[in-house]
């Protein structure tokens, strides 16, 4: 999973998130990273590590299984 897919997932699954900025803030909280790191991933200025990609995928799977 890439950061854009993760941010998109947050926007579609959290009714309180109405903007991309809000989704980035939520992603940063969930992944325990800075908002700047998430923005850098989205803009391609920084690569995500394989472990961070796995964490995003696990969060999505866990969230989807509770629905």
Rosetta blueprint (number, residue, H / E / L):
1 X L
2 X L
3 X H
4 X H
5 X H
6 X H
7 X H
8 X H
9 X H
10 X H
11 X H
12 X H
13 X H
14 X L
15 X L
16 X L
17 X L
18 X L
19 X L
20 X H
21 X H
22 X H
23 X H
24 X H
25 X H
26 X H
27 X H
28 X H
29 X H
30 X H
31 X H
32 X L
33 X L
34 X L
35 X H
36 X H
37 X H
38 X H
39 X H
40 X H
41 X H
42 X H
43 X H
44 X L
45 X L
46 X L
47 X L
48 X L
49 X L
50 X H
51 X H
52 X H
53 X H
54 X H
55 X H
56 X H
57 X H
58 X H
59 X H
60 X H
61 X H
62 X H
63 X H
64 X H
65 X H
66 X L
67 X L
